[in-house]
Amino acid sequence: MLKKIYNWMGTQVHTPYAEPGLALLSFLESLIFPPVAPVLVLFCVENKSRAYRYAAIATVCSVLGGIVAFYIGYALWEAVGQKLVRSITTPETFSGVVKQFKEYQTLAILIGSFTPIPYKLLGVTAGFCQLSLFGFITYSLIGRAARYFLLALALSYWGGEIKSIIDRWFYQLVLLFILLIGAGLFMMRL
């Protein structure tokens, strides 16, 4: 079934709904869980000529979702922020993140935007710490752009080889991806 979804998603790249779908997924990734990177990889592999356009869409829409997450942390902490944090990590881990944020604000946003740390946690924490919204947006754009454009660059050069690897090892890669997500979530709960 997963292989059928993968193949169907690959055909969607060539429809008018590809870019709006990627935009929506990128926005939602900043608020809820579905990771956008696998879809971005698939889209870039299926249509290498638009790889940088897809990276731009993912960057901008992800940061727009991050602004909403920032607002949740800033203004809606009591109503929504605490529940969101508890669903992602432990209060102790969040306290450690808050301490690091306050000490290394700019660097924390820049690095956090680039790494696989859930971007929603970064946005909520930045809002909760009442960091500068302008700084959050600026460094998020730099970090997210670096992440997605480097991925698009790699895929524009090695997309064919990567597609054949994905096609050959699809189920093993899905299992590895699920294990990595599970391990990441487990580490965040510690």
N, C-alpha and C positions, 0 to 999 in steps of 0.2 A: 504494500500500500504506500509506504514512504517513497519508494522508487517511482510510483505512478504520480504522486504529488510533485516530486522533483522534476519529472519529465513534463508534467503539465505547466509547472512554473517556468520551465525553460521555453515553452511555446508562448507564454504570456509576454515575454520580452518583445515580441513582434506585434503586439496589439496596442491600441491607443490607451489601454489601462495600465501599461507598464510603469510609466513615470508617476502617475498619481498614486498607484499602489505602493511604489517604493517610497514616495513622499510620506504617505500615511503610516507605513510601517516604521520609517525612520523617526517620525514624530512620536509614535506610540512607544517605541523602544525607550525613549527618555522618561516614560511614565509607568509602563508596565513591562513585562518580561520579554516579548518576542525579539530575539536578536536580529539585527538587520544584516550583519556581515555575511551569513550564508546566502541570503537573497542577493546581496550586492555582488558576491562572487559569481553566482549563477548568471546574473544579468550581464556582468562584464565579460564572462566567458562566452555567452551566447551572442553578444553584440559588442565586440571589442571596439568598434568605431564610436560607441557612445559611452565608453567606460568612464571618461572624465566627467561627462555630463551626469552620469549616475552618481559619481562620487560627490559632485557639487550638490545634487538634490539631497543625498543622504546627509551631507554636512549641514546644510542650512536647516533642513527639517528636524534633524536631531537637536540642533541648538535651540530651535523654536520650542521643541518639547522640553528641553532643559530649562528654558525660561519659565515654563509652567511649573516644573518641579521646584525651581528656585522660589517661585511665588508660594507654592505649598509650604515650603520650609519657612518662608518669611512671614506670611500672613495667616496661613491656615494650619499652623503647627499643632495647635490643640485639637482641632477637628480631624485632620487627616495625616499630618506629618508623622506623629508618633506611631500610628497604625502601619504606615508605609515602612518606617524604619524597622519595626518589630517583625514585619513580614520578610525583610531582607537580611537583617543581622541582629545581634544582641545589643541591649542598651550599653553594655560595657564597651563593646567594640565601637559603637557609635560615639561614645564619650571620647575614646582615643582618637577617632577620626576628627572630632570637633577640636580637640586640643591641637592636633597637627595642622588643621585648617587655619586656626587662628594664628599659628606661628609661621606657617609657610604659605600664605594665601595664594599668591600668584602661581607659585610653583606647583602647589597642590591641584589647582584647577587645570593647569597646563598638562601635567603628567596624568592626572585622573581622566582627562578628556581623551587622551591617547591610548590608555591601557584598557584592558578588558574589565576594569572595575565597573560595576553597574552605574551608568551615567545618571540614572535617576537618584541614586544615593548621593552622588556628587552635587547635583542640583539642589536637593532637599537640604543637604548639609550647608552648602554655601548660603542658601536663604536663611536657614536657622542661625547661622553665624553672622548674618547681616553683612556679608561682604558686599562690595560694590557690584551692582548689577552690570554696569558698563565693563568692569574688569572681568566679571564672570562670562559675559558674552564674548568679549575680545579673546580671552585665553581659551575659551571653549571652542571658538571658531578655529583658532590656530591648531589646537590639539586634535579636534575632530577632522579637520581638513587634512592634517598630516596622516592620520590613521587611514582615512578613506582614499585619499589620493595616492598614497604609497601602495595600497592594495590595488587600486585601478592601474597604476603604473606596472606593477608586477604582472597583473593579469593581461595587460595589453601586450606584454612581451612573451609570457609563458602560458597564455590562456589555453592553447590547444593541448599542451602537455598536461596542464592541470585538469582539464576536462576529461582527458583519457584516464587519469589517475582517479578522479572522482567516479567516473563510470565503472571502472574496474573494481574499486574498493569501496563502493558506495555504503554498504551496510556496516563495514568495519569503521568507516569514517563517521557515520551517524552514531555508532556506539561510542567511539572515542569522544565525539562532541558532547554526548549526553554525560559521559563520565567526567569530562572536564567541567561541565556546568555544575554537576553534582558536587564535585570536589571543591569548586569555587564557592558554592553556597555553603557547604559544610565548613570551609575555612572561615567564612564570614560569620558563621554562627558561633565560632569559638571565642 
